[in-house]
């Protein structure tokens, strides 16, 4: 059921020290130029008026403001839970301070997060940074794929194509071109966060219900996505592929270049055919 009430003395302790709470931390009253809040206290008094009050009165008014902030934070968390956006909300908060982002590294190994995460959600998940590869919904999908046995694998051939914004993949024109050219091959898309996405299950949550930035950034390097490499390796081993054709976008091109390639012996052994991604590349395969 969650927790709507908890014991906290921070609001009054901070107030006694002239510390004004806000959505991303605290600030000393004397360091503020504006009151970034619309609570009754902040709309009644100016900073100067608060500052020149006697200490007891100022402490009381700042304490009231701090309580409004705490109540607003509790309500914001509850709404994020109802919206299925708790992970995104926590990440927004974590970006407020470098040490909080360091703490987010713990999420990589917190298995219990998945236990309390719904299997399906009404809204798409948002994927921004490498840390998002460890969000529970995404990890759960990779676990499904890790045990996935290909249903169309007569030729032991795997086709890997970049994921797009159109989901599911089997509804796209590109898929129909590929399946016509390689009717007995296993066709998959790939994504830095999800790893390998077999076309047959590209319609399940969250493979078909996500939004991510496709533009390459400094973070978009395979070394920042170890889960991708693990997903690719396990999928190949589990299905005993003998031939791989890769249509490589910028991300995959870095995976298969000489510097990174040697770390994935299962792929190197198969000596895949690699083509640079282009809209008309299928006609050249």
C-alpha positions in Angstrom: 0.0 0.0 0.0 3.0 2.3 0.4 3.8 4.9 3.0 2.1 8.3 3.1 3.3 9.3 6.5 6.7 9.3 8.1 8.6 10.9 11.0 10.9 13.8 10.0 12.4 16.6 12.0 14.3 18.0 9.0 11.8 20.7 8.3 12.3 22.4 11.7 16.0 21.6 12.1 16.7 23.2 8.7 14.5 26.2 9.5 16.5 26.9 12.7 19.6 27.1 10.5 17.9 29.4 8.0 17.9 26.5 5.5 15.1 26.8 2.9 14.0 23.5 1.3 13.3 23.2 -2.4 12.7 20.4 -4.8 16.3 19.5 -5.3 17.8 20.1 -1.9 18.2 23.1 0.5 19.6 26.6 0.3 20.5 29.1 3.0 18.0 32.0 3.0 20.8 34.6 2.7 22.0 32.9 -0.5 18.7 33.3 -2.3 17.7 36.1 -4.6 14.2 34.8 -5.2 11.8 32.4 -3.4 11.2 29.7 -6.1 7.9 28.5 -4.5 4.2 29.4 -4.6 3.3 28.1 -1.1 1.4 30.6 1.2 4.6 31.5 3.0 6.6 32.3 -0.2 3.7 34.3 -1.7 3.2 36.3 1.5 6.7 37.3 2.4 9.8 38.5 0.5 13.3 37.2 1.3 14.0 40.6 2.9 10.9 40.3 5.1 11.8 36.8 6.2 15.4 37.7 6.9 14.6 40.7 9.1 12.0 38.9 11.2 13.0 37.9 14.8 14.6 34.4 14.9 11.6 32.6 16.3 9.2 34.0 13.8 11.5 33.4 10.9 12.1 29.8 12.0 8.4 29.2 12.2 7.7 30.6 8.7 10.6 28.7 7.1 9.4 25.5 8.9 5.9 25.9 7.4 7.4 26.4 4.0 9.6 23.3 4.4 6.5 21.2 5.4 4.8 22.4 2.2 7.8 21.2 0.2 7.9 17.8 1.9 4.1 17.3 1.3 4.6 18.3 -2.4 7.4 15.8 -2.7 5.4 13.0 -1.2 2.5 13.8 -3.6 4.9 14.0 -6.6 6.3 10.5 -5.8 2.8 9.1 -5.4 1.7 10.6 -8.8 4.9 9.2 -10.4 4.0 5.8 -9.2 0.4 6.1 -10.5 1.8 7.3 -13.9 4.3 4.4 -14.1 7.1 7.0 -14.1 8.8 6.4 -10.8 12.1 5.4 -12.4 12.1 8.6 -14.6 11.3 10.7 -11.5 14.1 9.2 -9.4 16.6 9.8 -12.3 15.5 13.4 -12.6 16.2 13.8 -8.9 19.5 12.0 -9.1 20.7 14.4 -11.8 20.5 17.2 -9.3 23.8 16.1 -7.6 26.8 14.1 -8.8 26.8 12.0 -5.6 23.2 11.0 -6.2 24.1 9.8 -9.7 26.9 7.7 -8.1 24.4 6.1 -5.8 22.3 5.1 -8.9 25.1 2.7 -9.7 23.6 0.5 -7.0 20.6 0.0 -9.1 22.6 -2.3 -11.4 22.5 -5.1 -8.8 19.2 -4.5 -7.0 17.2 -7.5 -8.1 14.3 -6.8 -5.9 13.3 -3.7 -7.9 11.9 -6.1 -10.6 9.7 -7.9 -8.0 7.7 -4.7 -7.4 7.6 -3.6 -11.1 4.4 -4.4 -13.1 4.9 -6.7 -16.1 2.9 -4.3 -18.2 2.3 -0.5 -18.1 0.0 1.8 -20.0 2.8 4.2 -20.9 6.0 3.8 -22.8 9.3 3.8 -20.8 11.7 6.6 -21.5 15.4 5.7 -22.1 18.0 8.4 -21.8 21.4 7.3 -20.3 23.3 4.0 -20.0 22.0 3.6 -16.4 18.5 3.0 -18.0 19.7 -0.4 -19.4 19.3 -1.6 -15.8 15.7 -0.4 -15.2 13.6 -3.4 -14.1 11.4 -3.6 -17.2 14.4 -3.6 -19.6 16.3 -6.2 -17.5 13.2 -8.4 -17.5 12.9 -8.3 -21.3 16.6 -9.2 -21.7 16.1 -12.2 -19.4 13.2 -13.3 -21.6 15.4 -13.1 -24.7 18.3 -14.9 -23.0 16.2 -18.1 -23.0 14.4 -17.5 -26.3 14.6 -20.4 -28.8 14.3 -19.3 -32.4 11.3 -20.7 -34.2 12.6 -20.0 -37.6 16.2 -21.2 -37.7 16.4 -23.9 -40.4 19.4 -22.2 -41.9 21.0 -21.3 -38.6 21.1 -17.7 -39.9 20.7 -14.5 -37.9 19.8 -11.1 -39.4 20.4 -8.1 -37.1 18.9 -4.8 -38.0 18.8 -1.5 -36.1 15.8 -0.8 -34.0 13.6 2.1 -35.1 10.8 4.2 -33.7 8.2 2.1 -35.4 7.0 -0.8 -33.2 6.5 -3.7 -33.4 9.2 -4.4 -36.0 7.2 -7.1 -37.8 4.7 -4.4 -38.9 7.3 -2.4 -40.8 8.1 -2.4 -44.5 11.7 -3.2 -43.8 10.7 -6.4 -42.0 8.6 -7.6 -45.0 11.6 -7.0 -47.3 13.9 -9.0 -45.0 11.5 -11.9 -44.5 11.0 -12.1 -48.3 14.7 -12.2 -48.9 15.5 -14.5 -45.9 12.4 -16.6 -45.3 14.1 -19.2 -43.1 16.4 -16.8 -41.1 15.9 -15.4 -37.6 15.3 -11.7 -37.9 16.0 -9.4 -35.0 16.4 -5.8 -34.3 19.0 -4.5 -31.7 19.0 -1.6 -29.3 21.7 -0.5 -26.8 19.3 -0.8 -23.9 17.3 -4.0 -24.8 20.0 -5.9 -26.6 18.6 -8.3 -29.1 14.9 -8.1 -30.0 13.5 -11.1 -31.9 10.9 -9.9 -34.4 8.3 -12.4 -33.1 8.2 -10.8 -29.7 8.9 -7.2 -30.8 5.3 -6.4 -29.8 5.6 -7.1 -26.1 6.2 -4.6 -23.3 8.5 -2.7 -23.2 10.2 -3.6 -26.6 7.2 -2.0 -28.4 6.6 0.6 -25.7 9.6 2.8 -25.3 11.2 6.0 -26.5 14.9 6.6 -26.7 17.2 9.1 -28.2 18.6 7.7 -31.5 21.1 10.4 -32.0 24.6 9.2 -31.1 26.2 10.9 -28.0 29.4 10.5 -26.1 27.6 7.9 -24.0 26.6 5.8 -27.0 29.5 3.4 -27.0 29.4 -0.3 -26.4 31.7 -0.1 -23.4 28.8 1.8 -21.6 26.3 -1.0 -22.5 27.8 -4.3 -21.2 24.2 -5.7 -21.0 24.0 -5.4 -24.8 27.1 -7.4 -25.3 25.9 -10.0 -22.8 22.5 -10.2 -24.5 24.0 -10.6 -28.0 26.4 -13.3 -26.8 23.8 -15.3 -24.9 21.3 -15.2 -27.8 23.9 -16.5 -30.3 25.0 -19.3 -28.0 21.5 -20.3 -27.1 20.4 -20.7 -30.8 23.6 -22.1 -32.3 23.7 -19.8 -35.2 26.1 -20.6 -38.0 25.8 -17.4 -40.0 25.2 -13.8 -39.1 24.4 -10.8 -41.2 24.6 -7.4 -39.4 23.2 -4.2 -40.7 25.3 -1.9 -38.5 24.3 1.6 -37.3 26.9 3.8 -35.5 26.5 1.8 -32.3 26.9 -1.6 -33.8 29.8 -0.5 -36.0 31.7 0.2 -32.8 30.7 -3.3 -31.5 32.2 -5.1 -34.5 35.3 -2.9 -35.1 38.7 -4.4 -34.4 39.2 -2.9 -31.0 36.0 -4.2 -29.4 35.4 -7.3 -31.5 37.9 -9.5 -29.8 35.9 -9.3 -26.5 33.1 -11.3 -28.1 34.5 -14.6 -29.2 31.1 -16.1 -30.2 30.7 -13.4 -32.8 34.2 -13.3 -34.0 34.2 -17.1 -34.6 31.2 -16.8 -36.9 32.9 -14.0 -38.9 29.6 -12.1 -39.6 28.9 -10.2 -42.8 28.6 -6.5 -41.8 27.0 -3.8 -43.9 26.7 -0.2 -42.9 23.2 0.9 -42.3 21.4 2.6 -45.2 17.7 2.8 -46.0 18.3 0.9 -49.3 20.8 -1.6 -47.9 18.4 -4.6 -48.1 18.6 -4.6 -51.9 22.4 -5.0 -51.6 22.3 -8.1 -49.3 
